[in-house]
């Protein structure tokens, strides 16, 4: 399918308008909740870096109206166009790579990867945008995750997978599911490490680009959803349909990266997901963390003890009271959040909460679901 200029312009106009509305709603939510000094980072691969071969190149967060509307949010980018496999992302994180360092590497990636394309189509102007992003607060990647009120928008799981598709032999392509499994296992390591360091950081994981709307991506995305079930502070959101072929200088080209309207569509999905999940995630992350910490505290005294039922009641009631006003202000109920906490508690009871009174916890969480 070839996108005409008319349909491109119409789609961009509609999605831009939608992005502005959602961005205003997101900022209004932050104001109502009195969230100050919010930190947002795009993390991962070339999509999180905002790269495109078929369209203009611009840092991911700069594409959103949120960036244009709010100077009160701190923006970061820990993403690269090249060498962005999940294991490399974990190395960036564990080495606490500085914000300016990784952005300087990314600028070099763009120049190396598309030097003639950049010079011909954009006259080097895009580099100024990436330099603006590079010169934000120069904090290490791991240090960013330790900040209060932090959000990570994660695009990944395309490193080894994409390499096998673009550069590999026929036998490599047959092993595509094996290479994707490696990406998944490595992504789980990255996200688990982030969670262990700060369970209150909210991580929004984007699904894979849905190339031409093929069913294979839905199948692969099930693995990403499974990670989100295992890492409590991770929330899945669907990727965008990618029209992967375009014409450049009369030649038909393949590009797995998004065009500008497709980036807008993805950002709209991200913003909608954050509006819907920001308050519930605050409660879920905090409550799971406190129950886990209580179980560890009890285990230090006795590995066979189930703790004190009154202590469990106090933890849950305190968390409900602490977050109740935020749910009211955001016109949401706790029902779905408590369901998610119960599912995670059930599935991980023996490994994470063994020294808590299971029946009491389930009963109290069920009781809290009824709160309006």
N, C-alpha and C positions, 0 to 999 in steps of 0.2 A: 504493500500500500504506500503510495507516494502522497505526502501532505502538500497541498497547494499553499501558496502564499496567503490567499484569502482565508482559507480554513485555519492556517497557522495564526494569523492576526486576530481572527474572531475568537479562537480558543484562548489565546494569550490575554485578550481583553477581559473575557469572562472570568478566567482563573485569577487574574490580577485583582479584579474587583472583589472576588470571593476571599482572596488572601488578605486584602485590606480589612474586610469585615471581621474575619477570624482573628487577625492580629489585634484589632481594637478590643475584641471580646476577651482575648487572653490578657491583655494589659489591664483591662477593667477588673478581671478576676484577681490579678495580683494586687491591685489597689485596694479592693474590698478586703482581701486577706491580710493586708498590711505587710506584704512580702517585699522587703527591701534588699538591695544588693544581690539580685538574682544573678547566677552565673550559668551561662549556656555554652556548651562546647559541641562542635561537630567533630566526630571521631571516626577514623577508619580509612576507607579506601578513596578512590578517585571521585566517587559520587559525593562523599562527605567533603571532598576538596572543591566540589563545584565544577569539575572538569567536563568538557564536552568537545567532541571533535566536529559535530554537525552544527553547533550553535555557539553563541557567545560563552566565554569562559569567565566565571565570576565566583568568588568564595561562596560556599553553600549558604551561610547565614546572611550574607549580604543580599541574597535573592529574596529574602522575606521582608514584608512590610514592618515586622517587629523591629528589625535593624534600623529602618528609616524613622520609626516613630518614637523609639525610646533610647535615650542616652543613659538611663539609670541601670540598664542591664549590662553586665560584663560579658563580652563575647570572646570566644576562644576557638581555635581550630587545631586539632591534633590529627591531621589527615595528610596523606600523600597521594599523588597521582601514580607513582611507581613504587615498587618494593613495599607493598602494603598488605602482604599476607598476614593472617592473624597472629602468627608467631612473631612477626616483626612488630605488630601493634603491642604485643605483650612485652617485647624488649624495650620499646619506647616507654612503656608504662613503668616497668621495673627499674629502668635507668633514670626515671624522672626527667626525661628529655625536656629542655626548656622550650617554651612556646615559640620564641624567635628562632631557635635552632631548627625545629621541625618545619616551620613555615619557610625558612630560607632554603631548606632541602626541597620543599615542595615547589618553590619558585624555580629552582634549578631543574626539577623534574619536568616542569611545563616547557621550559626553554629547550631542554634536551629532547623531549618527546615530540614537540611540535614547533621547532624553531622557525621553519619556513612558513608554516601555517599561521603562527602568531604574528610574524612580521608582515605577512601579506594581508591578513584579514583584520588585524587589530592594532597594528602599528605600536605594539608594546604597551598599549594603555592598560591592558589587563594586569600587567605586572604591578602597576600602581595600586590596584585594588588589593592584590595579595600582600604588597608591602604594608598597606594600611592595616590589614589583619595581623601581619607579623609584628607590628609595632604596638600591639595591645599590651596589657600587663604581662610582663615576662615571667610567668610562673611555670614551674615544672608540671608535667602531665599528672604525676601521682599527687602532687600538692594540690592541684586543681580539684581532684576527686575528694580531697579532705575538707574542702571548703563547705560552709553551710549553704543551704539553698542552691544546690547545684543540679543541673540537668545535663545529661549527655544524650545527644542524638547520634546513633550508631548505624553506620552503613558498612557492611563488611561481607565476609563469606564469599568473596569473588576472586581471591588471589590465585590459589592453586587451581581452582575451578576454571577461571577464565584463561589462565595460562595453558591449560590442557586443551581448551577449545581453540584458542588462537594460534598456538605455536606447536602443539603436540602432534604426534603422528596419529595415524588411524587407530593404532592399538591404544594410544593414550585416551582418545575420545571414547573408546569402548569402556574405559575405566573411569568415566566421568563421575559416577556415583562414589567410587572409592576416593577420588580427589576431593569431592565435596564433603565426604565424611571426615576427612582430615581437617578441612576448614571448620567444620562444626565442632570437632573435638578441641581444636585450638581456640575457637571463639568461646567455648565454655570455660576454658582456663582463664582467658582475658576477663570475662565478665564475673567469674567467681572471685578472682583476685580483687577486682574493683569493689565487689559487694563486701568482701571480708574487711577491706580497708574502711569503707564507709557505707553501711547498709541504707543510709538515708538519702544518698544520691539517687535521683530518678533517672533510669536509663530507658530510652525509647529506641527499640531496635526495628529498623525498617526492613521489610521483606525485600526479596530480590527483584530487580527490574523484570517485569513480566514481558519478556521479549515476544512481540507480536501476539500477545494474549494466549500463549501456548499453555497447555495443561501441566507440562513438566515443572513449571515454576511453582504451581500450587502444591505439587507433590514435595518439592524440595523445601518449601516454606514450612511444611509441617515440622521439620527438624528445628527450625528457628523457634517455632511456637513451643516445642518441647523444652528448649533452653529456658524460655521465659517461665515455664512452670517450675524449673529447678532453681532459678536465680530470682529470689522474691522481689527485688527492686527493678526487674526488667519487664518492660511492657512491649508487646509485639504490635506493629502496625503494618498494614498491607502496602507493598510497593506499588508502583505505577506501571501501566501498560506502556511498553517502549516500542515505538515504530523504528526498528533497528537499521533500516536502510535509508540512505539519503544520497543526493547527488552533489558532488564537489568538482567544479571545473569540468562538468560533463561526464564524470566518472561515478559509477555506482559504488558507494562505500558502505562498510558495515561499522556501526558504532553501538556498543552496549550502553553507553552513557546517555543521559537524558537530554532532550532539547529544553529550551526555556519554558514552554508551556508544560512540559512533563515535569520539570523541576518544580514549577508552581503547584502542580497537582500533588506532588509528593509533599511539599511544604504544607499544603492545605490539610493533607492527611495527618501530618505530624502535629500541626497546631490544634486540629479538632481532637486528636487523641490526648494531647496535653490538657486541654480544657476539661475533657471528660474524666481524666484519671489523676490529675494533679492532687486534688484533695483526698480522694480515696487512697492513693499511694502513700501520702503522708501518714495516714493512720495505719495502713497495712504494714509498711516498713518499720514503723516505730514499735507497733505491738508485737510483731514477730521477733524483733530484736530483743525486746524486754523479756519475752517468754524464754527465749534462748539463753539470755544472760542469767535469768533466774535458775534455769535448769543446771547450768554450769556451776552456779554458786552453791546449790544444794549438793551437787555431785562431789564437790570438794570436801564436804563434811561426811557424806555417806553415799556410796554408789548404788545402794538399794533403796534409798529414801525417795518418796514421791513429793516431798516438800509440804508446804502448809497451804491448805485450801483457802484460808483467809488472805494469804499473801497473793494468791492467784486472783482472787476476787478484787483485791485492791488494785493490782496491775491493770486488769481489764477495765475496771471502772474509771481509773485515772486517765487511761488513754481515750476512752469514750468521751469523758468530760473535757479533756484537753482539745479534742478535735471537733466536738459537737457544733460549736459556733461556725466553724469553717464549712461544714456540710450545710448548715442552714443558710449561710450567706451565698453558697454556690447552688442552692436549691437542689440538693442531693440527699439521698438517704444512705444509711450504713449497711443496708441489707446485703448488697452484692459484695461489699468489702469484707464483711464478716464471713460470707460464704468462701471467699478466696483464702482468707486466713485459716478457716477450718480445713479446707482441702489441703493446703500446704502442711498444716499441723498433722493431719492424719497420715499423709504420705511420708513425712519425715520424722515421725514421732520417735522411733527408736534411735535414729542417728543424731537428732538435734534437740529433742525435748524429753529424754528418757526419765528425767527426775522431776516430772510434773504430774499432777493427778489428772489423768486423761479425761475421765468422765466429768470432773469438775470444770475443766477448761472448755470442753465441748458444750457442756450445759450453759456456762456463762456466756460463751460466744453466741450460742443460739438465742439466748435471752436478749442479748444486745442487738440482734438482728431486728427485733420487734420495735426498737426505738425509732420514732419518726423524726 
